[in-house]
Structure formats: structure tokens, C-alpha cells
């Protein structure tokens, strides 16, 4: 208490020559009328805190100036990020949304790329905040004026006040703008647009709309260009090209886990790796070539056997062909069968979620990505220490266990836990 009184006395003496209005009794801070755009608690004093608070203040100014320069906004003495975004992103988004024709894909990609850049800057800014945000920010605001006067690096930066409400407002503007663009009927959702939208919402920690966008990606009517009025074609949601890429699903699921939203994790898994489009795509990409080889193998083996039979003099050519054909085909078939069983029954990658007894091998292979993502969710909601696994409880954990059981999987199989072999 004595230190606080001495601090206020020294502060009053140092700014007595400036145009300052002292706060009435009962208020905590004074206001400097020479800088009316600053917050009320932004008073100058020589810093006695570590240097990292000064560097963080300079970083805030650099971040705000970067946003203003990125969108080509000539900043006034203290503009907010929200107003900068309104002058930059919103103007272009309104032009696209109010247009009666199908916009150019490159123009939409450029707009979402700008939103992604702003989201990345906001994400980096939030990660640079200290653990005790309110206490550190108030101290930084209290000591900022003299730091700016004494440090030439901070004095050269454009002083743009970055408050927590301003960052939240900027994040809301970016998120809502990207959502309006991606859900507009005139815009066809390409894989690149989908990836950019997921990155934006993940950086802003706002993944609630991702399951809806995954559904729209497969089912959204496709607009026809150069038609008045606009005409649409109904897509096939089960075709392989309508699948959600696994990298995009990983990004969305990581964002949902970060927000601790278990139902959202369920929805992301259901609308991504559980769809027919994803399974058809996996079949064509990984199983089509081996199965085609298996179908063509007998013809190739018979041709090879007929050629090799000409080198045998101790038996008839037809008999030699039949023997060679049966032997080579049996070798290929047995070897391929052992390989298929080894691939479909491997469990080294499994952590807490395994397949239930009796699950067909073809289903295990086809749904391995689904099990992998569910295993990640279970690991995020359970204890990280292996010695405490099995002690989890609560409604979320019971709902997760029941949901996993309904999908033909087992959570924490007893015989696979440590000490239960």
C-alpha cells in the first residue's frame, strides 16, 4: 500500500507540467487530455518492470501497423483494427455478395487469403499475451507513455491501441465475412477455398461452423456461369471428388479439441471420414490398383507359364503349362493373402481405441482413418499419464465411451492396458 501511494505521488510530480486532469476521489487513474484517444489508464511513468513488457508493447504496435499496411489503410493517430477491416475486407466482400453474377474464383481466393493473413496475425497476437492478461495489460498501459518517449523503436511505430475487445471484434468480422462468402449460393466451394476457410476458423478458434461447411462442400448446388437468372445443378455427394481431404479434417479436429467441444468433434468426424465419398476416394486411391493387378494376374501368369513350358523337355508342353500356372498363381495368392492380413490386423498405431472382436478385416481397413481420429479425441479428453488411464469419469467421458461402442470399437480394452497383459 505504501509503495502504491509513493508511486502515485511520483507520477503526479512528473506530469505536473503537462495538460493533465487528476481523477476525483474514488477513481483509480488519471486522464491525460493531451491524448484524448488513449484509454484512461494509459499514464506515463518510468518502467520498473522487466524489459519483456516493453518489447511486448512494441510488438503490439508493430502488429497493428502490419494489419493497416496489409490492407492498404492509411492509419490515423489511433484507428482500431475493426475499422481497418471494415475499410478493407468488408468492402470487397460486399461487392461479391451483392453481385448478381458468379464471381471469379481467383477473386474469392484473394479475399479469403486476406482473411487468412489477418487471422494469422490475430492468432500470433493472442499467443504473445502473458498468462495473467488483465494484470499485465493494465501495467503495460500504465507505463506505455514514457516507454514510447524513451524508446525510439516504439516512437517510430504507428501507435494503434490493441485492446482485447478490439481483437475479439476483429476476429468476429473475419469469421463472419469468411462464413458469408463460403455459404453464398453464387460461390462454388473448391478444395482450396475449403482449406482456406478451415484455416481461418481454426486460427480464430471458432470452428463451430465447420461441420456445416463440410456438408455444403458435398451437397451445395453448383451455379452455372453466364446464366440470367442463375441456374444451379445438383451435385452427387457420394462421388469421390466430394470427399474432405484428411489434412483439412486434421486441422478442423485440432481446432475442435482446442475449444474442448466434444459434440463438435463428433460432427467433424461424421461429416468427413465417415462419408461414402471419402471411402470411395480411399478405395480408388489405395485399393483399385492392387485389385486390378489381382484380376489381371491370372492372365499374366498363364502367359508366363506357356512361355516357360517351352524350356522343359521332360514333360508335355500342355502339362508343363498347367503345372507352372498353378504353382506361380498359388505362390502369388498365398503371399498376397498374408500381406492383406498383416495390413488389416496391424495395431501398432492404436493407442486407446481398438476394434471390437468380430469386425471384418475389410471394414477395419476402410475405417482406419475414422478410428485414428476417434483415438485422438479420446487421448485429448482422457488423462495424459498412462498410469492413470481407466480412471476417467464424468458425463463427457461416458458419452464418448458409448459413442465409440456404437461404432464397433472399444475404448481402453482391458487386456491392452499397462499391467493387465
C-alpha positions as CSV (number, residue, x, y, z in Angstrom):
1,X,0.0,0.0,0.0
2,X,2.8,2.4,0.9
3,X,4.5,1.6,-2.5
4,X,1.3,2.4,-4.4
5,X,1.0,5.8,-2.6
6,X,4.6,6.7,-3.3
7,X,4.1,5.6,-7.0
8,X,1.1,7.9,-7.4
9,X,2.9,10.8,-5.8
10,X,5.9,10.4,-8.1
11,X,3.7,10.1,-11.1
12,X,1.8,13.3,-10.2
13,X,5.0,15.2,-9.8
14,X,6.4,14.0,-13.2
15,X,3.4,15.0,-15.2
16,X,2.5,18.3,-13.4
17,X,3.8,20.3,-16.3
18,X,1.5,18.6,-18.8
19,X,-2.1,19.1,-19.5
20,X,-3.4,16.5,-17.1
21,X,-6.7,16.2,-15.2
22,X,-6.4,14.3,-12.0
23,X,-9.1,11.8,-11.2
24,X,-11.6,12.6,-8.5
25,X,-11.6,10.7,-5.2
26,X,-12.7,7.2,-5.7
27,X,-11.2,6.7,-9.2
28,X,-8.0,4.8,-9.7
29,X,-6.4,6.5,-12.6
30,X,-5.8,10.0,-14.1
31,X,-6.5,11.0,-17.7
32,X,-4.2,13.0,-19.9
33,X,-6.2,15.4,-22.0
34,X,-3.4,15.9,-24.4
35,X,-4.0,12.4,-25.8
36,X,-7.8,12.0,-25.8
37,X,-7.8,8.9,-27.9
38,X,-5.9,6.8,-25.4
39,X,-7.5,4.7,-22.7
40,X,-8.0,6.4,-19.3
41,X,-5.4,4.1,-17.6
42,X,-2.6,4.9,-20.1
43,X,-0.3,7.1,-17.9
44,X,3.4,7.5,-18.3
45,X,6.0,6.5,-15.8
46,X,9.4,5.1,-15.9
47,X,9.2,1.4,-16.1
48,X,10.5,-0.7,-13.3
49,X,9.2,-4.0,-14.8
50,X,11.3,-6.4,-16.9
51,X,12.2,-5.5,-20.4
52,X,9.8,-8.1,-21.9
53,X,6.8,-5.8,-21.1
54,X,8.4,-3.0,-23.2
55,X,9.1,-5.4,-26.0
56,X,5.5,-6.7,-25.9
57,X,4.2,-3.1,-26.2
58,X,6.4,-2.6,-29.3
59,X,5.2,-5.9,-30.7
60,X,1.5,-4.7,-30.3
61,X,2.3,-1.5,-32.2
62,X,4.1,-3.5,-35.0
63,X,1.2,-5.9,-35.2
64,X,-1.4,-3.2,-35.6
65,X,0.7,-1.3,-38.2
66,X,1.1,-4.6,-40.1
67,X,-2.6,-5.0,-40.4
68,X,-3.1,-1.4,-41.5
69,X,-0.4,-1.7,-44.1
70,X,-1.5,-5.1,-45.4
71,X,-4.9,-3.9,-46.4
72,X,-3.7,-0.5,-47.6
73,X,-5.3,1.5,-44.9
74,X,-3.7,4.9,-44.1
75,X,-3.9,4.8,-40.3
76,X,-5.0,7.9,-38.3
77,X,-3.3,8.5,-34.9
78,X,-5.3,5.7,-33.3
79,X,-7.6,3.7,-35.6
80,X,-9.0,0.3,-34.5
81,X,-8.5,-3.0,-36.2
82,X,-12.2,-3.3,-36.7
83,X,-12.4,-0.1,-38.7
84,X,-9.4,-1.1,-40.8
85,X,-11.1,-4.4,-41.6
86,X,-14.3,-2.7,-42.5
87,X,-12.5,-0.4,-44.9
88,X,-10.5,-3.3,-46.4
89,X,-12.1,-6.8,-46.3
90,X,-15.8,-5.9,-45.9
91,X,-15.8,-3.6,-48.9
92,X,-14.6,-6.4,-51.2
93,X,-16.9,-9.0,-49.6
94,X,-20.0,-6.8,-50.1
95,X,-19.1,-6.3,-53.7
96,X,-19.0,-10.1,-54.2
97,X,-22.2,-10.8,-52.2
98,X,-24.2,-8.1,-53.9
99,X,-23.2,-9.1,-57.4
100,X,-25.9,-10.9,-59.4
101,X,-23.3,-13.0,-61.4
102,X,-21.0,-15.8,-60.5
103,X,-17.8,-14.2,-59.1
104,X,-14.3,-15.2,-60.3
105,X,-12.7,-17.9,-58.3
106,X,-9.4,-16.0,-58.2
107,X,-11.2,-13.0,-56.7
108,X,-12.8,-15.1,-53.9
109,X,-9.5,-16.8,-53.2
110,X,-7.8,-13.5,-52.9
111,X,-10.4,-12.3,-50.4
112,X,-10.2,-15.4,-48.2
113,X,-6.4,-15.2,-48.4
114,X,-6.6,-11.7,-46.9
115,X,-8.8,-13.0,-44.2
116,X,-6.4,-15.8,-43.5
117,X,-3.5,-13.4,-43.2
118,X,-5.4,-11.3,-40.7
119,X,-6.4,-14.4,-38.8
120,X,-2.8,-15.5,-38.6
121,X,-1.8,-12.1,-37.3
122,X,-4.5,-12.1,-34.7
123,X,-3.6,-15.6,-33.6
124,X,0.1,-14.7,-33.2
125,X,-1.0,-11.6,-31.2
126,X,-3.1,-13.6,-28.8
127,X,-0.4,-16.2,-28.3
128,X,2.1,-13.4,-27.4
129,X,-0.1,-12.3,-24.5
130,X,1.1,-13.1,-20.9
131,X,-0.6,-15.7,-18.7
132,X,-2.2,-13.1,-16.4
133,X,-3.6,-11.0,-19.2
134,X,-5.6,-8.4,-17.3
135,X,-2.8,-7.5,-14.8
136,X,-0.1,-7.4,-17.5
137,X,-2.1,-5.3,-19.9
138,X,-3.0,-2.7,-17.2
139,X,0.6,-2.4,-16.3
140,X,1.6,-2.1,-19.9
141,X,-1.0,0.7,-20.5
142,X,0.1,2.5,-17.3
143,X,3.8,2.5,-18.3
144,X,3.4,2.9,-22.1
145,X,3.7,6.7,-22.5
146,X,7.2,7.2,-21.2
147,X,8.3,3.9,-22.8
148,X,7.2,5.3,-26.1
149,X,9.0,8.6,-25.4
150,X,12.2,6.9,-24.3
151,X,12.4,4.2,-26.9
152,X,13.0,5.3,-30.5
153,X,11.7,2.0,-31.8
154,X,8.3,2.4,-30.2
155,X,8.2,6.1,-31.1
156,X,8.7,5.3,-34.8
157,X,5.8,2.8,-34.8
158,X,2.2,3.9,-35.6
159,X,0.5,3.9,-32.2
160,X,-2.6,1.8,-32.6
161,X,-4.4,0.7,-29.5
162,X,-5.0,-3.0,-29.4
163,X,-7.4,-4.0,-26.7
164,X,-9.0,-7.4,-26.0
165,X,-12.5,-6.2,-27.2
166,X,-10.9,-4.8,-30.4
167,X,-9.2,-8.2,-31.1
168,X,-12.5,-10.0,-30.5
169,X,-14.4,-7.6,-32.8
170,X,-11.8,-8.1,-35.5
171,X,-12.0,-11.9,-35.1
172,X,-15.8,-11.8,-35.4
173,X,-15.6,-9.6,-38.5
174,X,-13.1,-12.0,-40.2
175,X,-15.0,-15.1,-39.2
176,X,-18.5,-13.8,-40.2
177,X,-17.1,-12.5,-43.5
178,X,-15.5,-15.8,-44.4
179,X,-18.7,-17.6,-43.5
180,X,-20.9,-15.3,-45.6
181,X,-18.5,-15.8,-48.6
182,X,-18.3,-19.6,-48.4
183,X,-22.1,-20.0,-47.9
184,X,-23.1,-17.6,-50.7
185,X,-25.1,-19.5,-53.3
186,X,-23.2,-18.0,-56.2
187,X,-19.8,-19.3,-55.0
188,X,-18.7,-22.8,-55.7
189,X,-16.6,-24.3,-52.9
190,X,-13.4,-25.6,-54.3
191,X,-10.9,-27.7,-52.3
192,X,-8.6,-24.6,-52.0
193,X,-11.4,-22.4,-50.7
194,X,-12.4,-25.2,-48.2
195,X,-8.8,-25.4,-46.9
196,X,-8.5,-21.7,-46.5
197,X,-11.8,-21.4,-44.7
198,X,-10.9,-24.2,-42.3
199,X,-7.5,-22.5,-41.6
200,X,-9.2,-19.2,-40.9
201,X,-11.7,-20.6,-38.4
202,X,-9.1,-22.7,-36.7
203,X,-6.7,-19.7,-36.3
204,X,-9.6,-17.7,-34.8
205,X,-10.7,-20.6,-32.5
206,X,-14.2,-20.5,-34.0
207,X,-14.7,-24.0,-35.5
208,X,-18.5,-24.3,-34.8
209,X,-19.4,-23.8,-38.5
210,X,-17.0,-26.4,-39.9
211,X,-19.5,-29.4,-39.9
212,X,-22.0,-27.3,-41.8
213,X,-19.3,-26.3,-44.4
214,X,-18.2,-29.9,-44.8
215,X,-21.8,-30.8,-45.6
216,X,-22.1,-27.9,-48.0
217,X,-18.9,-28.9,-49.7
218,X,-20.5,-32.1,-50.9
219,X,-24.2,-31.0,-51.3
220,X,-24.1,-27.3,-52.2
221,X,-25.7,-26.7,-55.7
222,X,-23.2,-25.8,-58.3
223,X,-24.0,-22.4,-60.0
224,X,-23.8,-22.1,-63.8
225,X,-21.8,-19.2,-65.1
226,X,-23.2,-16.8,-67.8
227,X,-26.9,-17.5,-67.0
228,X,-29.5,-15.0,-66.1
229,X,-31.2,-15.7,-63.8
230,X,-28.7,-18.0,-62.1
231,X,-29.2,-21.7,-62.6
232,X,-27.8,-24.5,-60.4
233,X,-27.0,-28.1,-60.9
234,X,-27.4,-30.7,-58.1
235,X,-24.1,-32.4,-57.3
236,X,-23.7,-36.0,-56.3
237,X,-22.5,-36.0,-52.6
238,X,-21.2,-39.6,-52.9
239,X,-18.7,-39.1,-55.7
240,X,-15.1,-39.4,-54.8
241,X,-14.3,-35.8,-55.6
242,X,-16.7,-34.7,-52.9
243,X,-14.6,-36.1,-50.1
244,X,-13.0,-33.9,-47.4
245,X,-9.2,-34.2,-47.5
246,X,-7.7,-35.8,-44.5
247,X,-5.3,-32.8,-43.9
248,X,-8.3,-30.4,-43.7
249,X,-10.1,-32.8,-41.3
250,X,-7.0,-32.9,-39.1
251,X,-6.9,-29.1,-38.9
252,X,-10.6,-28.9,-38.1
253,X,-10.4,-31.6,-35.4
254,X,-7.4,-30.0,-33.7
255,X,-9.4,-26.7,-33.5
256,X,-12.4,-28.5,-32.0
257,X,-10.2,-30.3,-29.5
258,X,-8.6,-26.9,-28.6
259,X,-12.0,-25.5,-27.8
260,X,-13.0,-28.6,-25.7
261,X,-16.2,-29.2,-27.7
262,X,-16.9,-32.9,-27.7
263,X,-20.1,-32.8,-29.8
264,X,-18.3,-30.7,-32.4
265,X,-15.6,-33.3,-32.6
266,X,-18.3,-36.0,-33.3
267,X,-19.8,-33.8,-36.0
268,X,-16.5,-33.2,-37.7
269,X,-15.7,-36.9,-37.8
270,X,-19.2,-37.8,-39.1
271,X,-19.1,-35.3,-42.0
272,X,-15.5,-36.0,-43.1
273,X,-14.1,-39.5,-42.9
274,X,-17.5,-41.3,-42.3
275,X,-19.0,-40.3,-45.7
276,X,-19.3,-42.5,-48.7
277,X,-17.3,-40.1,-50.8
278,X,-14.3,-40.4,-48.5
279,X,-14.5,-44.2,-48.6
280,X,-14.9,-44.3,-52.4
281,X,-11.9,-42.0,-52.7
282,X,-9.8,-44.2,-50.5
283,X,-10.8,-47.3,-52.4
284,X,-9.9,-45.8,-55.7
285,X,-6.6,-44.3,-54.4
286,X,-5.3,-47.3,-52.4
287,X,-7.2,-50.4,-53.4
288,X,-8.1,-50.0,-57.1
289,X,-4.6,-50.7,-58.4
290,X,-3.9,-53.8,-56.3
291,X,-7.3,-55.2,-57.1
292,X,-6.8,-54.5,-60.8
293,X,-3.5,-56.4,-60.5
294,X,-5.2,-59.3,-58.8
295,X,-7.7,-59.5,-61.7
296,X,-5.1,-59.4,-64.4
297,X,-2.6,-61.6,-62.6
298,X,-4.1,-65.0,-63.8
299,X,-3.8,-63.9,-67.5
300,X,-0.2,-62.7,-67.0
301,X,0.7,-65.9,-65.1
302,X,-0.8,-68.1,-67.8
303,X,1.2,-66.2,-70.5
304,X,4.4,-66.6,-68.4
305,X,3.7,-70.3,-67.8
306,X,3.2,-71.0,-71.5
307,X,6.5,-69.4,-72.4
308,X,8.4,-71.2,-69.7
309,X,6.9,-74.6,-70.7
310,X,8.9,-74.4,-73.9
311,X,12.1,-74.8,-71.9
312,X,11.0,-78.1,-70.3
313,X,11.9,-81.3,-72.2
314,X,10.8,-83.9,-69.6
315,X,7.0,-83.4,-69.9
316,X,4.4,-82.4,-72.4
317,X,4.1,-78.7,-73.1
318,X,0.4,-78.5,-72.1
319,X,1.0,-80.4,-68.8
320,X,4.0,-78.1,-68.0
321,X,1.9,-75.1,-68.7
322,X,-0.8,-76.2,-66.3
323,X,1.7,-77.1,-63.5
324,X,3.6,-73.8,-63.8
325,X,0.4,-71.8,-63.9
326,X,-0.9,-73.4,-60.8
327,X,2.4,-73.1,-58.9
328,X,3.0,-69.5,-59.8
329,X,-0.6,-68.4,-59.1
330,X,-0.6,-70.2,-55.8
331,X,2.6,-68.5,-54.7
332,X,1.2,-65.1,-55.6
333,X,-2.1,-65.8,-54.0
334,X,-0.7,-67.0,-50.7
335,X,1.8,-64.2,-50.4
336,X,-0.8,-61.6,-51.2
337,X,-3.2,-63.1,-48.6
338,X,-0.5,-62.9,-45.9
339,X,0.2,-59.3,-46.8
340,X,-3.5,-58.3,-46.6
341,X,-3.9,-59.9,-43.2
342,X,-0.8,-58.2,-41.9
343,X,-2.0,-54.8,-43.1
344,X,-5.6,-55.1,-41.9
345,X,-4.7,-56.6,-38.4
346,X,-1.8,-54.3,-37.5
347,X,-2.5,-52.4,-34.3
348,X,0.9,-50.7,-33.5
349,X,-0.7,-47.3,-34.4
350,X,-3.6,-47.8,-31.9
351,X,-3.4,-46.0,-28.6
352,X,-6.7,-46.1,-26.6
353,X,-9.3,-47.1,-29.2
354,X,-9.2,-50.5,-30.8
355,X,-11.6,-52.6,-33.0
356,X,-14.2,-54.8,-31.4
357,X,-13.9,-58.5,-31.7
358,X,-15.5,-59.8,-34.9
359,X,-15.1,-56.6,-37.0
360,X,-14.4,-57.7,-40.6
361,X,-10.9,-57.0,-41.9
362,X,-12.2,-55.0,-44.9
363,X,-14.1,-52.7,-42.6
364,X,-11.1,-52.2,-40.4
365,X,-9.0,-51.1,-43.3
366,X,-11.7,-48.9,-44.8
367,X,-12.5,-47.1,-41.5
368,X,-8.9,-46.8,-40.2
369,X,-8.9,-43.0,-40.5
370,X,-12.2,-42.8,-38.5
371,X,-10.6,-44.9,-35.7
372,X,-7.5,-42.8,-35.8
373,X,-9.4,-39.5,-35.3
374,X,-11.6,-41.0,-32.6
375,X,-8.4,-42.3,-30.9
376,X,-7.0,-38.7,-30.9
377,X,-10.2,-37.3,-29.4
378,X,-10.1,-40.0,-26.6
379,X,-6.5,-39.1,-25.9
380,X,-7.3,-35.4,-25.7
381,X,-10.2,-36.0,-23.2
382,X,-8.5,-38.6,-21.0
383,X,-5.6,-38.5,-18.7
384,X,-2.2,-38.0,-20.4
385,X,-0.4,-40.2,-17.8
386,X,-0.5,-43.8,-18.9
387,X,-0.6,-44.9,-15.3
388,X,-3.9,-43.1,-14.8
389,X,-5.7,-44.4,-17.8
390,X,-9.0,-46.0,-16.9
391,X,-9.7,-43.6,-14.0
392,X,-11.6,-41.1,-16.2
393,X,-15.2,-40.3,-15.3
394,X,-17.9,-37.8,-15.9
395,X,-20.7,-37.3,-18.4
396,X,-18.4,-36.4,-21.3
397,X,-16.3,-39.4,-20.9
398,X,-19.3,-41.8,-20.6
399,X,-20.8,-40.2,-23.7
400,X,-17.5,-40.7,-25.6
401,X,-17.3,-44.3,-24.5
402,X,-20.9,-45.0,-25.6
403,X,-20.4,-43.3,-28.9
404,X,-17.2,-45.3,-29.6
405,X,-19.0,-48.6,-28.7
406,X,-21.8,-47.8,-31.1
407,X,-19.2,-47.7,-33.9
408,X,-17.8,-51.1,-33.4
409,X,-14.8,-50.0,-31.4
410,X,-13.6,-50.4,-27.8
411,X,-12.2,-47.7,-25.6
412,X,-9.4,-48.8,-23.2
413,X,-9.5,-52.6,-23.9
414,X,-8.6,-54.2,-20.6
415,X,-6.0,-56.7,-21.9
416,X,-4.1,-54.0,-23.7
417,X,-3.7,-51.6,-20.8
418,X,-0.4,-51.4,-18.8
419,X,-0.1,-54.1,-16.2
420,X,-3.1,-56.0,-17.4
421,X,-1.5,-58.3,-20.0
